[in-house]
Amino acid sequence: MIDYMDINQEVKEALFEGKGVVALESTIVAHGMPYPENIETSKRVEQEIRKNQCVPATVGVIKGRIKVGLTEDEILYLGKAKDVVKVSRRDLPLVIANKLDGATTVAGTMIAANASGIKIFVTGGIGGVHRGAGETFDISQDLEELSMTDTVVVCAGVKSILDIGGTLEYLETKGVPVFSLGTKEFPAFYSRQSGFFLEDALKDEEEGAKIILAKEKLELKGGMVIACPIPEEEEIKKEIMDSYIEQALKECKVKGKEVTPFLLSRIKELTEGKSLKANIALVINNAKAGGRIAKAYEELKRKDAR
């Protein structure tokens, strides 16, 4: 993969020096938010990473080259460009071969981060088991990637339009460690509550870093999920959001890759923009946590090497 990858010089130096590096996806730039909120959010997320003396590495594909550490101009390009392919594992060969532009999903970003030596990855929410998957078999590639790729995904939980319980069961079957920061209740993206509880909660980011390092020493393959509840003042209560989701699901007539973008867009309309505001708030909150985890992880590695 390295033959098709360009790693930003700042990212290269940070990795060489043992400085914290945090991967970021580009789907949120090209598909997740409208312009200019997408560009503004990307900048704010990178700023939060830097506040913890870590280096942000936004991942994307430009003209067939996998970019690890997009520049401001490259992020702006993907944020405005048309026909940007949503890139997961199965899409990479097509996009690379045809020299297309692509925005990496959770799975796509995990692959690039792992190949370049980046352990921590911050996103909004992971994909999961879709509602009705017992009939459709619609399960996000993100979950399979988590089962085999050594990347820690810091998120606000599973997108609440999905089957949260089914997703947690799938991750358990695949042996993927899942933790929530500060609470045993797994967050539901826009809402702090989901009704689903985990066996353990992380008391802080340093504990998360200790577990990451222990997993690494044990040579256990696969990823990890650390879920951060959205800040209380920005959340949309579960019972309110559930009603909007049910309405959007009833109106949804598309399939496959188009389902999630349709639902998110419709929910934004139904909430009169509140869901977009919440989305921005949770991504920034995840970046704060991810930066702290990456910093603590590198500090622990240095102490361990002495």
Sine and cosine of phi, psi and omega as CSV:
sin_phi,cos_phi,sin_psi,cos_psi,sin_omega,cos_omega
0.00,0.00,-0.49,0.87,-0.07,-1.00
-0.85,0.52,-0.44,0.90,0.01,-1.00
-0.92,0.38,-0.34,0.94,-0.04,-1.00
-0.93,-0.37,0.25,0.97,-0.13,-0.99
-0.84,-0.54,0.67,-0.74,0.11,-0.99
-0.89,-0.46,0.90,-0.43,0.02,-1.00
-0.99,-0.14,0.82,-0.57,0.01,-1.00
-0.80,0.60,0.64,-0.77,-0.07,-1.00
-0.86,0.51,-0.64,0.77,0.03,-1.00
-0.89,0.46,-0.64,0.77,0.02,-1.00
-0.92,0.40,-0.69,0.72,0.04,-1.00
-0.84,0.55,-0.74,0.67,-0.04,-1.00
-0.91,0.42,-0.65,0.76,0.00,-1.00
-0.90,0.44,-0.66,0.75,0.03,-1.00
-0.91,0.42,-0.66,0.75,0.00,-1.00
-0.91,0.41,-0.61,0.79,-0.06,-1.00
-1.00,0.08,-0.07,1.00,-0.03,-1.00
0.97,0.26,0.48,0.88,0.05,-1.00
-1.00,0.01,0.51,-0.86,-0.01,-1.00
-0.89,0.46,0.74,-0.67,0.07,-1.00
-0.80,-0.60,0.70,-0.72,-0.02,-1.00
-0.84,-0.54,0.86,-0.51,0.05,-1.00
-0.98,0.21,0.54,-0.84,0.04,-1.00
-0.72,-0.69,0.56,-0.83,0.00,-1.00
-1.00,0.07,0.27,-0.96,0.02,-1.00
-0.93,-0.38,-0.09,1.00,0.05,-1.00
-0.87,0.49,-0.58,0.81,0.02,-1.00
-0.89,0.45,-0.48,0.88,0.02,-1.00
-0.98,0.21,-0.73,0.69,-0.11,-0.99
-1.00,0.03,-0.48,0.88,-0.12,-0.99
-0.76,-0.65,-0.38,0.92,-0.16,-0.99
-0.99,0.10,-0.46,0.89,-0.05,-1.00
-0.65,-0.76,0.45,-0.89,0.05,-1.00
-0.97,0.23,0.34,-0.94,0.11,-0.99
-0.98,0.20,0.67,-0.74,0.13,0.99
-0.99,-0.12,0.04,1.00,-0.03,-1.00
-0.84,0.54,-0.56,0.83,-0.01,-1.00
-0.88,0.47,-0.70,0.72,-0.02,-1.00
-0.95,0.32,-0.69,0.73,0.00,-1.00
-0.88,0.47,-0.66,0.75,0.01,-1.00
-0.91,0.41,-0.67,0.74,0.03,-1.00
-0.85,0.53,-0.69,0.73,0.01,-1.00
-0.90,0.43,-0.69,0.72,-0.03,-1.00
-0.91,0.41,-0.62,0.79,0.03,-1.00
-0.90,0.44,-0.71,0.71,0.02,-1.00
-0.89,0.45,-0.61,0.79,0.04,-1.00
-0.88,0.47,-0.65,0.76,0.01,-1.00
-0.90,0.44,-0.61,0.79,0.04,-1.00
-0.89,0.45,-0.69,0.72,-0.04,-1.00
-0.92,0.38,-0.46,0.89,0.02,-1.00
-0.88,0.48,-0.39,0.92,0.03,-1.00
-0.99,-0.17,0.39,0.92,0.02,-1.00
0.85,0.53,0.52,0.86,0.07,-1.00
-0.93,-0.38,0.27,-0.96,-0.03,-1.00
-0.95,-0.32,0.81,-0.58,0.06,-1.00
-0.98,0.19,0.58,-0.82,0.02,-1.00
-0.70,-0.71,1.00,0.07,0.05,-1.00
-0.96,0.29,0.73,-0.69,-0.10,-0.99
-0.95,-0.31,0.68,-0.73,0.06,-1.00
-0.33,-0.95,0.04,-1.00,0.04,-1.00
-0.83,-0.55,0.81,-0.58,0.02,-1.00
-0.81,-0.58,0.88,-0.47,-0.01,-1.00
0.75,0.66,0.71,0.70,0.11,-0.99
0.99,0.12,0.05,1.00,0.03,-1.00
-0.95,-0.32,0.79,-0.61,0.06,-1.00
-0.98,0.22,0.86,-0.51,-0.04,-1.00
-0.97,-0.26,0.86,-0.51,0.06,-1.00
-0.95,-0.32,0.98,-0.18,-0.11,-0.99
0.97,-0.23,0.90,0.43,0.00,-1.00
-0.90,0.44,0.62,-0.79,0.10,-1.00
-0.98,0.21,0.18,-0.98,0.04,-1.00
-0.85,0.53,-0.67,0.74,-0.01,-1.00
-0.90,0.43,-0.62,0.79,0.00,-1.00
-0.94,0.35,-0.61,0.79,0.06,-1.00
-0.91,0.42,-0.68,0.74,0.04,-1.00
-0.88,0.47,-0.65,0.76,0.02,-1.00
-0.86,0.50,-0.76,0.65,0.00,-1.00
-0.92,0.38,-0.51,0.86,-0.01,-1.00
-0.95,0.32,-0.39,0.92,-0.03,-1.00
-0.95,-0.31,-0.37,0.93,-0.12,-0.99
-0.92,0.40,0.49,-0.87,0.08,-1.00
-0.99,-0.16,0.33,-0.94,0.05,-1.00
0.86,0.50,0.58,0.81,0.10,-0.99
-0.99,0.16,0.85,-0.53,-0.05,-1.00
-0.97,0.25,0.66,-0.75,0.10,-0.99
-0.99,0.14,0.91,-0.41,-0.23,-0.97
-0.96,-0.29,0.92,-0.39,0.19,-0.98
-0.94,-0.34,-0.18,-0.98,-0.04,-1.00
-0.82,0.57,-0.73,0.68,-0.11,-0.99
-0.93,0.36,-0.36,0.93,-0.09,-1.00
-1.00,0.02,-0.30,0.95,-0.10,-1.00
-0.84,0.54,-0.74,0.68,-0.02,-1.00
-0.86,0.51,-0.67,0.74,0.00,-1.00
-0.89,0.45,-0.73,0.68,-0.06,-1.00
-0.92,0.40,-0.65,0.76,0.01,-1.00
-0.93,0.37,-0.73,0.69,-0.07,-1.00
-0.89,0.46,-0.61,0.79,-0.06,-1.00
-0.99,-0.13,0.13,0.99,0.06,-1.00
0.80,0.59,0.76,0.65,-0.02,-1.00
-1.00,-0.10,0.18,-0.98,0.13,-0.99
-1.00,-0.03,0.64,-0.77,-0.03,-1.00
-0.57,-0.82,0.55,-0.84,0.11,-0.99
-0.95,-0.32,0.83,-0.55,-0.10,-1.00
-0.98,0.19,0.69,-0.72,0.10,-0.99
-0.98,0.19,-0.12,-0.99,0.09,-1.00
-0.84,0.53,-0.77,0.64,-0.02,-1.00
-0.88,0.47,-0.72,0.70,-0.01,-1.00
-0.88,0.47,-0.64,0.77,0.01,-1.00
-0.94,0.35,-0.62,0.78,0.05,-1.00
-0.85,0.52,-0.68,0.74,-0.02,-1.00
-0.88,0.47,-0.74,0.67,-0.02,-1.00
-0.92,0.38,-0.64,0.76,0.01,-1.00
-0.89,0.46,-0.72,0.69,-0.01,-1.00
-0.90,0.45,-0.65,0.76,-0.01,-1.00
-0.91,0.41,-0.47,0.88,-0.03,-1.00
-0.99,-0.15,0.00,1.00,0.08,-1.00
1.00,0.00,0.32,0.95,0.02,-1.00
-0.99,-0.10,0.80,-0.60,-0.08,-1.00
-1.00,0.00,-0.62,0.79,-0.14,-0.99
-0.97,-0.24,0.70,-0.71,-0.03,-1.00
-0.71,-0.70,0.80,-0.61,0.02,-1.00
-0.95,-0.30,0.73,-0.68,0.06,-1.00
-0.62,-0.78,-0.05,-1.00,0.07,-1.00
-0.98,0.20,-0.94,0.34,0.05,-1.00
-0.59,-0.80,0.47,-0.88,0.02,-1.00
-1.00,0.10,0.38,-0.92,0.16,-0.99
-0.96,0.28,0.07,-1.00,-0.04,-1.00
-0.21,-0.98,-0.41,-0.91,0.06,-1.00
-0.98,0.20,0.83,-0.56,0.00,-1.00
-0.98,0.22,0.46,-0.89,0.07,-1.00
-0.89,0.46,0.72,-0.69,-0.04,-1.00
0.99,0.11,0.23,0.97,-0.05,-1.00
-0.90,0.43,-0.31,0.95,0.06,-1.00
-0.88,0.47,-0.43,0.90,0.04,-1.00
-0.97,-0.22,-0.61,0.79,-0.11,-0.99
-1.00,-0.05,-0.33,0.94,-0.11,-0.99
0.86,0.51,0.47,0.88,-0.03,-1.00
-1.00,0.10,0.99,-0.17,-0.01,-1.00
-0.76,-0.65,0.76,-0.65,-0.06,-1.00
-0.89,0.45,0.61,-0.79,0.09,-1.00
-0.88,0.47,-0.38,0.92,0.02,-1.00
-0.80,0.60,-0.65,0.76,-0.07,-1.00
-0.93,0.37,-0.67,0.74,0.02,-1.00
-0.91,0.41,-0.61,0.79,0.02,-1.00
-0.90,0.43,-0.64,0.77,0.04,-1.00
-0.88,0.47,-0.47,0.88,-0.03,-1.00
-0.97,0.26,-0.27,0.96,-0.11,-0.99
-0.72,-0.69,-0.16,0.99,-0.06,-1.00
-0.92,-0.38,0.78,-0.63,-0.13,-0.99
-0.98,0.18,0.93,0.36,0.03,-1.00
-0.76,-0.66,0.66,-0.75,0.04,-1.00
-1.00,-0.07,0.85,-0.52,-0.05,-1.00
-0.97,-0.24,0.91,-0.43,0.05,-1.00
-0.99,-0.12,0.85,-0.53,-0.15,-0.99
-0.52,-0.85,-0.04,-1.00,0.08,-1.00
-0.97,-0.23,0.49,0.87,-0.02,-1.00
1.00,-0.05,-0.34,-0.94,0.02,-1.00
-1.00,0.04,0.63,-0.78,0.07,-1.00
-0.81,0.59,0.76,-0.65,-0.17,-0.99
-0.94,0.33,-0.11,0.99,0.09,-1.00
-0.98,0.21,-0.12,0.99,-0.08,-1.00
-0.98,-0.19,0.01,-1.00,0.06,-1.00
-1.00,0.03,0.99,-0.14,-0.11,-0.99
-0.92,0.40,-0.71,0.70,0.02,-1.00
-0.87,0.49,-0.70,0.72,0.02,-1.00
-0.89,0.46,-0.61,0.79,0.01,-1.00
-0.91,0.41,-0.70,0.72,0.02,-1.00
-0.90,0.44,-0.62,0.79,0.06,-1.00
-0.89,0.45,-0.67,0.75,0.00,-1.00
-0.89,0.46,-0.72,0.70,0.00,-1.00
-0.90,0.43,-0.61,0.79,0.05,-1.00
-0.89,0.45,-0.69,0.72,0.02,-1.00
-0.87,0.50,-0.60,0.80,-0.02,-1.00
-0.99,0.12,-0.03,1.00,0.05,-1.00
0.97,0.25,0.43,0.91,-0.01,-1.00
-1.00,0.02,0.87,-0.49,0.06,-1.00
-0.91,0.42,0.73,-0.68,0.00,-1.00
-0.79,-0.62,0.80,-0.60,0.01,-1.00
-0.75,-0.66,0.45,-0.89,0.19,-0.98
-0.93,-0.38,0.57,-0.82,-0.03,-1.00
-1.00,0.05,0.92,-0.39,0.09,-1.00
0.99,0.12,0.00,1.00,-0.02,-1.00
-0.39,-0.92,0.51,-0.86,0.07,-1.00
-0.99,0.10,-0.26,0.97,0.01,-1.00
-0.99,0.13,0.81,-0.59,0.00,-1.00
-0.94,0.33,0.80,-0.60,-0.04,-1.00
-0.95,0.31,0.37,-0.93,-0.05,-1.00
-0.89,-0.46,0.79,0.61,0.10,-0.99
0.89,0.46,-1.00,-0.04,-0.02,-1.00
-0.93,0.36,-0.34,0.94,-0.10,-0.99
-0.86,-0.52,0.50,-0.87,0.01,-1.00
-0.98,0.22,-0.44,0.90,-0.03,-1.00
-0.96,-0.29,0.58,-0.82,0.08,-1.00
-0.80,-0.60,-0.34,0.94,-0.10,-0.99
1.00,0.03,0.03,1.00,0.01,-1.00
-0.90,-0.44,0.76,-0.65,-0.10,-0.99
-0.90,-0.44,0.55,-0.83,0.03,-1.00
-0.98,-0.19,0.28,-0.96,-0.01,-1.00
-0.95,0.30,-0.52,0.86,-0.08,-1.00
-0.70,-0.72,0.51,-0.86,0.11,-0.99
-0.88,-0.47,0.53,-0.85,0.11,-0.99
-1.00,0.09,0.77,-0.64,0.00,-1.00
-0.96,0.27,-0.50,0.87,0.03,-1.00
-0.30,-0.95,0.02,-1.00,-0.06,-1.00
-0.93,0.38,-0.53,0.85,0.00,-1.00
-0.90,0.43,-0.61,0.79,0.06,-1.00
-0.90,0.44,-0.62,0.78,0.06,-1.00
-0.86,0.50,-0.69,0.73,0.01,-1.00
-0.89,0.46,-0.63,0.78,0.03,-1.00
-0.89,0.46,-0.66,0.75,-0.01,-1.00
-0.93,0.36,-0.62,0.78,0.05,-1.00
-0.87,0.50,-0.72,0.69,-0.02,-1.00
-0.91,0.40,-0.64,0.77,0.03,-1.00
-0.89,0.46,-0.68,0.74,0.03,-1.00
-0.88,0.47,-0.64,0.77,0.01,-1.00
-0.90,0.44,-0.70,0.71,0.00,-1.00
-0.91,0.43,-0.55,0.83,0.02,-1.00
-0.97,0.25,-0.15,0.99,0.00,-1.00
0.85,0.53,0.63,0.78,0.07,-1.00
-1.00,0.06,0.87,-0.50,-0.05,-1.00
-0.97,0.23,0.34,-0.94,0.02,-1.00
0.97,-0.23,0.19,-0.98,-0.08,-1.00
-1.00,-0.03,-0.20,-0.98,0.02,-1.00
-0.52,-0.85,0.53,-0.85,0.05,-1.00
-0.90,-0.43,0.79,-0.61,0.15,-0.99
-0.87,-0.49,0.92,-0.39,-0.10,-0.99
-0.98,-0.19,0.74,-0.68,-0.03,-1.00
-0.91,-0.41,0.86,-0.51,0.04,-1.00
-0.89,0.46,0.65,-0.76,0.07,-1.00
-0.85,0.53,0.58,-0.81,0.05,-1.00
-0.81,0.59,0.67,-0.74,-0.13,-0.99
-0.83,0.56,-0.62,0.79,-0.06,-1.00
-0.95,0.32,-0.24,0.97,-0.04,-1.00
-0.95,-0.31,-0.12,0.99,-0.10,-0.99
-0.96,0.28,0.39,-0.92,0.19,-0.98
-0.95,-0.31,0.86,-0.51,-0.12,-0.99
-0.82,0.57,0.58,-0.81,-0.10,-0.99
-0.81,0.58,-0.73,0.69,-0.06,-1.00
-0.90,0.43,-0.53,0.85,0.04,-1.00
-0.96,0.29,-0.73,0.68,-0.02,-1.00
-0.90,0.44,-0.61,0.79,0.00,-1.00
-0.84,0.54,-0.62,0.78,-0.01,-1.00
-0.92,0.38,-0.63,0.78,0.04,-1.00
-0.92,0.39,-0.65,0.76,-0.01,-1.00
-0.90,0.44,-0.69,0.72,0.01,-1.00
-0.87,0.49,-0.67,0.74,0.02,-1.00
-0.91,0.42,-0.70,0.71,0.00,-1.00
-0.89,0.46,-0.63,0.77,0.02,-1.00
-0.90,0.44,-0.64,0.77,0.02,-1.00
-0.90,0.44,-0.54,0.84,-0.05,-1.00
-1.00,0.07,-0.22,0.98,-0.10,-1.00
-0.96,0.29,0.84,-0.54,0.01,-1.00
-0.89,-0.45,-0.02,1.00,-0.04,-1.00
-1.00,-0.07,0.15,-0.99,-0.03,-1.00
-0.71,-0.71,0.19,-0.98,0.10,-1.00
0.89,0.46,-0.70,-0.71,-0.07,-1.00
-0.87,0.49,-0.39,0.92,-0.10,-1.00
-0.99,0.16,-0.22,0.98,-0.09,-1.00
-0.90,0.44,-0.82,0.58,-0.08,-1.00
-0.88,0.47,-0.74,0.67,0.04,-1.00
-0.85,0.52,-0.63,0.77,0.02,-1.00
-0.89,0.46,-0.74,0.67,-0.06,-1.00
-0.89,0.45,-0.69,0.73,-0.01,-1.00
-0.90,0.43,-0.64,0.77,0.03,-1.00
-0.91,0.41,-0.69,0.73,-0.01,-1.00
-0.92,0.39,-0.63,0.78,0.02,-1.00
-0.91,0.42,-0.60,0.80,0.07,-1.00
-0.86,0.51,-0.66,0.75,0.03,-1.00
-0.91,0.41,-0.71,0.70,-0.05,-1.00
-0.91,0.41,-0.55,0.84,-0.01,-1.00
-1.00,0.00,0.07,1.00,-0.03,-1.00
0.82,0.57,0.68,0.73,0.08,-1.00
1.00,0.03,-0.12,0.99,-0.02,-1.00
-0.91,0.42,-0.55,0.84,-0.01,-1.00
-0.92,0.39,-0.58,0.81,0.04,-1.00
-0.92,0.40,-0.67,0.74,0.03,-1.00
-0.88,0.48,-0.68,0.74,0.02,-1.00
-0.91,0.42,-0.65,0.76,0.01,-1.00
-0.86,0.51,-0.71,0.70,0.02,-1.00
-0.89,0.46,-0.70,0.72,-0.03,-1.00
-0.89,0.46,-0.66,0.75,-0.06,-1.00
-0.95,0.30,-0.57,0.82,0.02,-1.00
-0.91,0.41,-0.68,0.74,0.02,-1.00
-0.91,0.42,-0.65,0.76,0.05,-1.00
-0.89,0.46,-0.66,0.76,0.04,-1.00
-0.89,0.45,-0.61,0.79,0.00,-1.00
-0.90,0.43,-0.63,0.78,0.05,-1.00
-0.86,0.50,-0.75,0.66,0.00,-1.00
-0.91,0.41,-0.69,0.73,-0.02,-1.00
-0.88,0.47,-0.64,0.77,0.04,-1.00
-0.90,0.44,-0.66,0.75,0.02,-1.00
-0.91,0.41,-0.65,0.76,0.00,-1.00
-0.91,0.42,-0.71,0.71,-0.01,-1.00
-0.89,0.46,-0.66,0.75,0.02,-1.00
-0.90,0.44,-0.73,0.68,-0.01,-1.00
-0.90,0.44,-0.62,0.79,0.00,-1.00
-0.89,0.45,-0.71,0.71,0.00,-1.00
-0.93,0.38,-0.60,0.80,0.03,-1.00
-0.90,0.43,-0.66,0.75,0.03,-1.00
-0.91,0.42,-0.62,0.78,0.03,-1.00
-0.89,0.45,-0.66,0.75,0.01,-1.00
-0.90,0.43,-0.69,0.73,0.03,-1.00
-0.89,0.45,-0.64,0.77,-0.03,-1.00
-0.92,0.39,-0.48,0.88,-0.05,-1.00
-0.98,0.18,-0.23,0.97,-0.04,-1.00
-0.96,0.28,0.00,0.00,0.00,0.00
